[in-house]
Every structure is written in C-alpha cells, then in structure tokens.
Amino acid sequence: MDIATEHRLAPLIAALHQAAQKCKQVHLTQRFVQNPARAQQYQIQLGALWLDYSKNVLDAPLWSLLFQFAEATQLDKHLKLLMHGMYEQEAAEPLASVGHWAARSGYPDNIPTAFWRWLAAWQADIQSGELTDILHVGIGGSELGPKFLCEALESAAVNSVRVHFISNLDPATLQRCFCTLDPKRTRMLMASKSFFTEE
C-alpha cells in the first residue's frame, strides 16, 4: 500500500479501530438479548456452505465500516483479479499468476493441462506403491495448511506414503531427511504463495 493510499484510508482505519474497541465492551450474550434476530441476520449460505458469524462481536456500525473499507480498498477488483489467475503483488510489480485456487474450485479449464498430467502421475505413483515419501518444503502458511490437512485426513489414508515437512532453512533438517529417504521413491514438493520466500 503506497503512502497516498495509507493517508486516504487513515480516517477509515481509525474509525474501524474505534468501532472494534466499542464492540469488545459488550458481551456477546448481551448482543443476542438486544437483538433476538441476530442469528438470522448474521449468517449467509452459498450452496452447501453455511457461514454463521452471529457469534462474532461485530455490530451493525462496525459491519458498515467494514463494507466501506472493502469498497475503499477496491476489494471487489482484487477478488476478480485473483479469480482470473492474476494478483497484483505491488503497484510497481507486474501481475503475478496465482491459479492455485482453481485446482479446487471445480473449474479445470482454468488450470493448464500439464498440471493435471503432473497430478495424475503422482496419483498413479502413490497407488502403485512406487512413491513412498513426499518431502514438502515451505515456510509459514505454506507449511501449516498442508500439514493440518495431512493430520486431518490421516485416518482416511489408504497408502503408506510418508510426508516430511521442511519449514526452515537449516541444512541439518534437510540432511536428516535425506539420510532416511530413497531418492527413487521420493518426490519433493516446493510450496510458496508469494514466490519470494528464501527457501
């Protein structure tokens, strides 16, 4: 965010902070007493996805300010860029392609055919037993999300593929993994959302 934008948004950000502090002063149970229809008003459903945010401390004034902030920061424009596989990292930088969301969105036409071939090859190697280990290299959220996913689906695993997570730049961590892995039966996966992290 450039200095001019920060200066333009400063009053709105200050108002958001002030409204958030006021929200924290009212207990959540009191909000339901004050507004019995709160559970119905603060929910949204999209297909099979149902989101209930009535148990968040936000109130109508803060909600209104959040919408103003979304409009002032052109959130709609940035979401459209993201959904078309482009995202503006910085004003001075070219648009960087970010199509990872489409891999799980039900729109396979947005993903290059090479990606699906690559994914199918991995699947075949796993099912045949050819692949026994995956070395996942990523820092921060690039490690945390996949790690949580592996833990959540561990009981549903049908093959004995081991996933090893490397989340720091210490060569000793990699060396310990390399000593136990068979290179012919191991795949390395590099994960990065920004493509600028050091790993």
C-alpha angles and dihedrals in degrees: 000000000000125000094254091054092047090051092048093050097041096096091047092048090049090051090050092052091048093048091047091053090051090051091055091057093066118071114235093238089056090056090059090048091051092046115027090182092057095107091056095042096049102053138083135192127203113178108306092343115098121184121193111188096162090108091062113098094239120122134196096276092050091044090054091049091050090055090049090051091049090052094045092051093045092240091166091057093049092048090053090050090051093048090053091053097258131105129179106231095183133350091248094047127080118252111278120216114244110173100146091107091063092062088073100028101084093249105110091166088073092060122076114251089238090065093056091047089051092049092047090051091054091048092051092049091051094047093047093050091241090119116059104159139035120198108205116197117191141120130226114340091002087066101031099057097049091042092053089047092053091049093047093051097038093107090054095052113124099184134053096243112147120212118207118195121211109189104163140052096245107125090207089067091055092044092055090054094045091055092061102038132088106223092210092058099037131087125197120218120195115201126193133149097192100030087220103090116113099245 
